[in-house]
Amino acid sequence: MAESSIAEATADALTVDAEEFQSRVIDDAEVVKDYLDEGVFDNPQGIIGLEYEFYAVADPAPESPGEDDEDRGALMRVPRQLLSLIGFEKELGLHNAEMNTSPQPMNPHGLEAQVSEVCARLSAALDRTRVEGLRLVSDAMWTIPPPGESARNYLTDYVVDDGIRIATNMSDATRYHAMANSETPAGMRIEAPHVSFQSETIMPESLITSIQPHYQVPHARDLPEYFRYALRIAGPLLALGVNSPFFPPDLYDDGVDAHQILEDAWLENRVSVFETVMNTDRVQKVRFPSEITSVEEAVDQIATDRTFVPMPVERGDRFDDEFAYFRMKHGTYWRWVRPVFEGVTKAEANVRIEFRPIPAQPTVRDSIAFQAAFAGLIEGMHARNHPVADLDWEDARSNFYEAMRSGLYADLQWITQNGDPTGKIGPLYADLFETAAAGLRSRGFDDEQVGRVLGPLRARVREGRTPGRWKLRAVSRRLDEGKSFEDAVYGMQRTYLDKQTRSLIGGGFADWSAG
């Protein structure tokens, strides 16, 4: 879409009457509740799915890749036509790409179907992008800017077209651009240890990528119990997955000592980026969610959430187009765990939990391990009436932000299956993995299958090593060798890419040697 077309579409979106939009959202929420009363959203079994985000980098594929190859690993814009050719969807930045898997039953065959679909589509995409000199990367935050550009300029560059700010490197989705031009814009800033800068658009959010497992609830009225457990496991699973301790070097404040940056680094800066780019002092759109006591309350929380940008809505022929305004409102209902009400047809109508804490991981095997652990925990905790449901919400929230900062070194609170409170990593993860295993077994997984899918995460606890910790050590080693901070971060990133090239499909992070 040409810049003028983006500006026109954005300007049109900004004319939507907020009160009328909200009134229709409320009406649609009642439609959803009516269908809930009819049992339309109930399903006979748990269903799983996965959103899998990537970014693109330069991949000149030299015969002997090295850390000093200035082009290798630099961020690249993905041609829009190429995205459609590889069957991926656009995301916020021109460098982003997203894969969505087909929903599958929560059983061994369903999980294997998820693995096969991801590997088949990703393998084909990698073959096609390689021809273009690009590589899709599974990582939580990119750190090497495009060739000849700084990260700061790439993230903040914009033009003004007829009074509308248009981010130069952002996809042409109208709602993204509208967020920078509304009467109540997003925060459009980044605040993290030794990183602080302001943008005029939400483009800085494109720094981050994630995986988002989905679990479809069999009976919609059980959503509050499943959701309560999802909040309690958010911190411990995030602690296992941390993968973004570093920003692009030119984003750091001037004059900060490199070793101080390492000492103060949060292991999952992705969380802070999303929150500070989107939130303002008045409106906290991105946050750890509150409890829900009924499925109707979940609907109401979405419907009454502060409207960011009231977008134009067209009702189509899908079943869930009957509540299309509600679905549009849900698009900016940003919580780290959130309920989803959708269905292409009435028969496919579903209520599911979208689990957003997990950053993009080094390999497919590690990503699927999180998907299996999440679904297994939800199943196992519900079936066992796990006592961690009694963990105070404040403790669950604290766990999440402690995990963001410190990963497996975080101060986490837990209640085991025996009802014993603990703050020790060993008992916490022993109980967590046993519960996840029980949930998987209840869905037909045998011991060998359980061991295989949860093995990558067990190894992280056993070795005390997460991708974020791997990156910290890799940069620290290079600093000790006398490299500059920029060279140390770039060297770490290119080594990450080298290892991922060999292991993304078929390998695992547990096999990675030191960086």
C-alpha positions in Angstrom: 0.0 0.0 0.0 1.4 3.4 -1.0 2.1 5.9 1.7 -0.8 8.2 0.6 -3.2 5.2 0.7 -2.0 4.3 4.2 -2.5 7.9 5.3 -6.0 8.0 3.8 -7.0 4.7 5.5 -5.5 5.9 8.8 -7.3 9.2 8.6 -10.6 7.4 7.8 -10.1 5.1 10.8 -9.6 8.1 13.1 -13.0 9.5 12.1 -14.8 6.4 13.6 -17.1 7.6 16.5 -15.7 6.1 19.7 -19.0 6.1 21.5 -20.9 4.4 18.7 -18.1 1.9 18.3 -18.2 1.1 22.0 -22.0 0.8 22.0 -21.7 -1.8 19.3 -19.0 -3.7 21.2 -21.3 -3.9 24.2 -24.2 -5.2 22.0 -21.9 -7.8 20.5 -20.8 -8.9 23.9 -24.4 -9.7 24.7 -24.5 -11.8 21.5 -21.5 -13.8 22.8 -23.1 -14.3 26.2 -26.3 -15.6 24.5 -24.3 -18.2 22.6 -22.5 -19.1 25.8 -25.9 -19.8 27.4 -26.7 -22.0 24.5 -23.5 -24.0 24.9 -22.3 -23.1 21.4 -18.7 -22.5 22.6 -18.4 -25.9 24.2 -16.2 -28.6 22.6 -15.7 -32.3 23.3 -12.0 -32.0 23.9 -9.0 -29.8 24.4 -7.5 -28.3 21.2 -4.0 -26.8 20.7 -2.6 -24.3 18.3 0.5 -22.1 18.0 1.4 -18.7 16.7 5.1 -18.6 15.8 6.8 -15.3 15.0 10.1 -14.8 13.1 12.2 -11.9 11.8 14.4 -11.8 8.7 18.1 -11.2 8.5 20.7 -11.1 5.8 22.1 -14.6 5.0 24.8 -14.3 2.3 25.7 -17.9 3.3 29.5 -17.6 3.0 31.4 -20.9 2.9 33.1 -20.1 6.2 30.8 -17.8 8.2 32.4 -15.7 10.8 31.6 -13.2 13.5 33.3 -10.3 11.5 31.1 -10.7 8.4 29.4 -7.3 8.6 26.4 -8.2 6.5 25.5 -11.6 8.0 22.7 -11.4 10.5 21.8 -7.8 9.8 18.0 -7.1 9.9 16.3 -7.2 6.5 12.9 -6.2 5.2 10.8 -9.0 3.8 9.2 -8.3 0.4 5.4 -8.4 0.8 5.1 -10.7 -2.2 7.6 -13.1 -0.7 5.5 -13.4 2.5 2.5 -14.6 0.5 4.7 -17.0 -1.4 5.9 -18.7 1.7 2.5 -18.8 3.4 3.4 -16.5 6.3 1.5 -13.5 7.5 2.8 -9.9 8.0 3.3 -8.6 11.5 4.2 -5.1 12.8 7.5 -4.5 11.1 8.5 -5.0 7.5 11.1 -7.5 8.8 8.5 -9.7 10.7 6.7 -12.8 9.6 4.3 -15.0 11.4 3.1 -18.6 11.0 -0.2 -19.9 12.5 -0.7 -23.6 12.8 -3.9 -25.5 12.2 -5.8 -26.4 15.5 -5.3 -30.0 16.5 -6.7 -32.3 19.3 -4.6 -32.4 22.4 -3.2 -35.9 22.0 0.1 -37.4 20.7 -1.1 -37.3 17.1 -2.3 -33.7 17.4 1.0 -32.6 18.8 2.9 -34.5 16.2 0.8 -32.8 13.6 1.8 -29.5 15.0 5.5 -30.4 14.7 5.1 -31.7 11.2 3.2 -28.6 10.0 5.7 -26.2 11.6 8.7 -28.1 10.2 7.2 -28.6 6.7 6.2 -25.0 6.3 9.3 -23.6 7.9 11.6 -25.8 5.8 9.9 -24.6 2.6 10.1 -21.0 3.7 13.8 -21.3 4.5 14.5 -22.7 1.1 12.6 -19.9 -0.6 14.0 -17.1 1.5 17.6 -18.4 1.0 17.2 -17.7 -2.7 16.6 -14.0 -1.7 19.6 -13.9 0.6 17.4 -13.9 3.7 17.0 -16.1 6.6 14.0 -16.4 9.0 15.2 -16.3 12.6 13.5 -17.5 15.8 14.7 -15.2 18.4 13.1 -12.9 21.0 14.8 -9.6 20.0 16.9 -8.6 17.0 20.2 -6.9 17.8 21.9 -6.2 14.5 20.4 -3.3 12.5 19.9 -3.3 8.7 23.1 -2.7 6.7 24.0 1.0 6.7 21.4 2.0 9.2 21.2 2.4 13.0 18.6 0.5 15.0 17.4 3.8 16.5 16.8 5.4 13.0 15.1 2.2 11.7 12.7 2.1 14.6 11.9 5.8 14.7 11.9 6.9 11.1 8.6 8.2 9.9 7.0 10.6 7.4 4.1 12.9 7.7 1.5 12.6 5.0 -1.4 15.1 5.1 -0.9 15.4 8.8 -0.7 11.6 9.5 2.5 10.1 10.9 3.4 7.0 9.0 6.3 4.8 10.3 8.6 4.1 7.3 9.4 0.5 8.3 6.0 -0.6 9.5 3.5 -2.9 7.7 0.5 -1.2 6.1 -2.1 -2.4 8.6 -4.2 0.6 9.4 -4.6 0.0 13.1 -0.8 0.1 13.7 -0.5 3.5 12.2 -3.7 4.8 13.8 -2.2 4.1 17.3 0.3 6.9 16.7 -2.2 9.4 15.5 -5.2 9.0 17.8 -6.2 11.5 20.5 -4.9 9.0 23.1 -1.8 7.6 21.5 0.3 4.7 22.9 3.4 5.4 25.0 5.7 4.9 22.0 8.8 4.7 24.2 11.2 2.1 25.5 12.3 2.1 29.1 14.7 -0.7 30.4 18.0 -0.7 32.2 20.3 1.8 30.4 17.9 2.1 27.5 15.4 5.0 27.2 14.2 6.7 24.1 11.0 8.1 22.6 9.4 7.4 19.3 6.6 9.0 17.3 5.1 5.7 16.4 4.7 2.2 17.9 7.4 0.8 15.6 9.8 0.0 18.5 7.5 -2.9 19.4 8.8 -4.6 16.2 12.0 -5.4 18.1 10.3 -8.4 19.7 9.0 -11.8 18.6 7.3 -14.6 20.5 5.6 -17.9 20.4 2.0 -18.0 21.5 0.5 -21.4 22.4 -3.3 -21.7 22.4 -5.4 -24.1 24.5 -9.1 -24.5 23.6 -11.2 -25.1 26.7 -13.6 -28.1 26.4 -16.4 -26.5 28.4 -16.7 -22.7 28.2 -18.0 -22.3 31.7 -14.8 -23.9 33.1 -12.7 -21.0 31.6 -12.2 -19.2 34.9 -10.6 -22.3 36.5 -8.3 -22.9 33.5 -7.5 -19.2 33.3 -6.6 -19.1 37.0 -4.0 -21.9 36.5 -2.6 -20.2 33.3 -1.8 -17.1 35.4 0.0 -19.2 38.0 2.2 -20.9 35.5 3.1 -17.7 33.5 6.0 -16.8 35.7 7.7 -20.3 36.0 7.3 -20.9 32.2 8.7 -17.5 31.4 11.6 -18.1 33.7 12.4 -21.2 31.6 12.1 -19.3 28.3 13.9 -16.0 28.8 15.8 -15.0 25.6 16.2 -11.2 25.2 18.8 -9.7 27.6 20.2 -7.4 24.9 19.0 -4.5 22.8 20.8 -3.4 19.6 23.9 -1.7 21.0 23.2 1.8 19.6 19.9 1.9 21.7 21.8 2.0 25.0 22.4 5.3 26.8 25.7 7.0 26.1 28.6 6.5 28.5 27.4 3.3 30.2 30.0 0.7 31.0 29.5 -2.5 29.2 30.0 -4.7 32.3 27.4 -2.6 34.0 24.9 -3.3 31.2 25.5 -7.0 31.7 25.1 -6.8 35.5 21.8 -4.8 35.3 20.3 -6.6 32.3 16.9 -8.1 32.5 16.8 -11.5 30.9 13.5 -10.9 29.1 13.4 -7.3 27.9 10.7 -8.3 25.4 8.2 -7.8 28.3 9.3 -4.3 29.1 9.3 -3.3 25.4 5.7 -4.3 24.8 4.5 -2.6 28.0 6.4 0.7 27.6 5.7 1.0 23.9 2.0 0.5 24.3 1.2 1.8 27.8 0.9 5.4 29.1 0.6 6.8 32.6 -3.2 6.9 32.2 -3.8 3.7 30.2 -2.2 0.3 31.0 -3.2 -1.7 28.0 -0.4 -4.3 28.3 -0.3 -5.9 31.7 -0.6 -9.1 33.7 -4.3 -9.9 33.7 -6.7 -9.9 36.6 -8.7 -12.9 37.7 -12.0 -13.8 36.2 -14.8 -15.4 38.2 -17.1 -16.3 35.3 -16.9 -16.7 31.6 -19.3 -13.7 31.3 -16.9 -11.6 33.3 -14.2 -12.5 30.7 -16.4 -11.2 28.0 -17.1 -8.0 29.9 -13.4 -7.4 30.7 -12.7 -7.4 26.9 -15.8 -5.3 26.0 -15.2 -2.6 28.7 -11.4 -2.4 28.2 -10.2 1.1 27.3 -10.7 1.6 23.6 -7.4 2.4 22.0 -8.4 3.1 18.4 -12.0 2.6 17.3 -11.6 0.9 13.9 -14.2 0.6 11.1 -15.8 -2.9 11.1 -17.4 -4.8 8.4 -19.5 -7.9 9.1 -18.9 -10.8 6.8 -20.2 -14.4 6.5 -18.2 -16.0 9.3 -20.1 -17.1 12.4 -18.1 -14.8 14.6 -18.8 -11.9 12.4 -22.1 -11.8 14.3 -19.9 -10.2 17.0 -17.3 -8.5 14.8 -17.1 -5.3 16.9 -16.3 -7.4 19.9 -13.6 -9.3 18.0 -12.1 -6.0 16.8 -12.0 -4.7 20.4 -10.2 -8.0 21.4 -7.5 -7.1 18.9 -6.2 -4.5 21.3 -7.0 -6.3 24.5 -3.4 -6.9 25.3 -2.8 -9.1 28.4 0.0 -11.6 28.9 -2.7 -14.3 29.1 -6.0 -13.6 27.5 -9.2 -15.4 26.6 -10.3 -15.6 22.9 -13.9 -16.2 21.6 -13.9 -17.1 17.9 -15.2 -19.5 15.3 -15.4 -19.5 11.5 -18.6 -21.5 11.7 -21.0 -22.2 14.6 -19.7 -25.7 14.8 -16.2 -24.4 15.2 -17.0 -21.8 17.8 -14.5 -22.0 20.7 -13.2 -20.4 23.8 -9.5 -20.7 24.2 -6.6 -19.3 26.3 -3.9 -17.5 24.4 -0.6 -17.7 26.4 1.7 -14.8 25.5 4.6 -14.8 28.0 7.0 -17.1 26.0 9.6 -15.4 23.7 10.7 -16.9 20.4 13.0 -19.9 21.1 16.2 -21.2 19.5 14.7 -24.3 17.9 11.4 -25.8 16.9 11.9 -28.6 19.5 12.1 -26.0 22.3 9.0 -24.2 21.0 7.0 -27.3 20.9 8.2 -28.2 24.4 6.6 -25.0 25.7 3.4 -25.7 23.8 3.2 -29.2 25.3 4.1 -28.0 28.8 1.5 -25.3 28.7 -1.3 -27.6 27.5 -0.1 -30.4 29.8 -0.1 -28.1 32.8 -3.6 -26.7 32.1 -4.9 -30.3 31.7 -3.1 -31.7 34.7 -3.9 -28.9 37.1 -7.6 -28.9 36.2 -7.8 -32.6 36.6 -5.9 -32.7 39.9 -7.5 -29.6 41.4 -3.9 -28.4 41.9 -3.4 -26.3 45.1 -1.4 -23.7 43.3 -4.8 -22.2 42.4 -4.7 -20.8 45.9 -1.5 -18.9 45.3 -2.3 -15.2 45.8 -2.8 -13.3 42.6 -0.2 -10.8 43.7 2.4 -13.6 44.0 1.5 -14.9 40.6 2.0 -11.4 39.2 5.3 -11.0 41.1 6.5 -14.3 39.8 5.9 -13.0 36.2 8.0 -9.9 36.6 10.7 -11.6 38.7 11.0 -14.1 35.9 11.3 -11.3 33.4 14.2 -9.9 35.2 16.1 -12.9 36.4 14.9 -16.1 34.7 15.7 -19.2 36.6 17.5 -17.1 39.2 14.2 -15.4 40.1 12.5 -15.5 43.5 9.4 -17.5 42.6 6.6 -18.6 44.9 4.7 -21.9 44.4 2.4 -24.4 46.1 3.1 -28.0 45.3 0.5 -30.8 44.7 0.9 -31.7 48.4 -0.1 -28.2 49.4 3.3 -27.2 50.5 4.4 -23.6 49.8 7.9 -23.3 48.4 10.2 -20.7 47.0 12.9 -23.2 45.9 13.5 -23.9 42.3 14.0 -27.7 42.7 10.6 -28.5 44.3 8.8 -26.0 42.1 9.9 -27.4 38.8 9.7 -31.0 40.0 6.0 -30.4 40.8 5.5 -28.4 37.6 6.9 -31.1 35.3 5.1 -33.9 37.2 1.8 -32.1 36.7 2.5 -31.4 33.1 3.4 -35.0 32.6 0.2 -36.1 34.2 -1.8 -33.8 32.0 -0.1 -35.2 28.9 -0.6 -38.8 30.0 -4.3 -38.1 30.5 -4.4 -37.3 26.8 -2.8 -40.5 25.7 1.0 -39.7 25.8 3.1 -42.5 27.0 6.2 -42.1 29.2 8.6 -42.1 26.3 6.6 -39.3 24.5 6.3 -37.3 27.7 10.0 -37.5 28.3 10.8 -36.5 24.8 8.5 -33.4 24.6 9.3 -32.1 28.1 13.0 -33.0 28.0 14.3 -29.7 26.6 12.7 -27.8 29.5 13.9 -30.3 32.1 17.4 -29.8 30.8 17.3 -26.1 31.3 16.4 -26.5 35.0 19.0 -29.2 35.5 21.8 -27.2 33.9 20.6 -23.8 35.1 20.9 -22.5 31.5 18.3 -20.6 29.5 18.8 -18.9 26.1 19.0 -15.5 27.9 21.8 -16.8 30.2 23.6 -18.3 27.2 23.6 -14.9 25.6 24.9 -13.1 28.7 27.8 -15.5 29.0 28.6 -15.2 25.3 28.8 -11.4 25.5 30.7 -11.5 28.8 33.3 -13.8 27.3 33.9 -11.5 24.3 34.2 -8.5 26.6 36.8 -10.4 28.6 38.7 -10.9 25.3 38.8 -7.2 24.8 36.1 -6.7 22.2 33.9 -3.6 22.3 30.3 -4.0 23.5 29.0 -3.6 20.0 31.3 -6.3 18.6 30.5 -8.6 21.6 26.8 -8.4 21.0 27.1 -8.8 17.3 29.5 -11.7 17.7 27.1 -13.4 20.1 24.2 -12.8 17.7 26.0 -14.3 14.7 27.0 -17.3 16.8 23.4 -17.7 17.8 22.4 -17.6 14.1 25.1 -20.2 13.2 23.9 -22.6 15.8 20.3 -22.1 14.9 21.1 -22.7 11.2 22.3 -26.2 12.2 19.5 -27.0 14.8 16.4 -25.0 14.1 14.7 -28.0 12.6 15.7 -31.3 14.2 18.0 -30.0 16.9 17.6 -28.5 20.4 19.0 -25.7 22.5 20.2 -28.3 25.1 22.9 -29.4 22.6 24.3 -25.9 22.1 27.8 -25.4 23.3 29.0 -22.1 24.8 28.6 -19.1 22.6 
